Amino acid sequence: MANKVNIKIKKVADLKPEERLAWRRDYLSRKTARKSEHNVRVKENISNLNRTLRQVTATGDQAKATETLQKLQSALDKAAKVGIMHKRTASRRKSRLSKSVAALKTA
């Protein structure tokens, strides 16, 4: 017969005040690290799409430019919705980028 292992896990409510503060500090630092890593990935995706759009507009390919613009606008909207970027910043960038793509149509 195997020995039963008796493990007691302390709940956060059962911790002493200084232990609770240390636990919360560690928890928040892990949470911040996780969120900031996600935010960096989202911002990298936006900058990559922006770079692609600039390259496409330089070549003058209108169809690919509108497709890339739609992807970029979607990424900017999602970043603004979650709070990675301010909504007015996202709106300003979308406006400026759509002007550059519209200039291709007239040219």
Secondary structure, DSSP 4 states (H G I P E B T S, - for coil): -PPPP---PPPGGGS-HHHHHHHHHHHHHHHHHHHHHHHHHHHHHHHHHHHHHHHHHHHT-HHHHHHHHHHHHHHHHHHHHHTSS-HHHHHHHHHHHHHHHHHHHH-
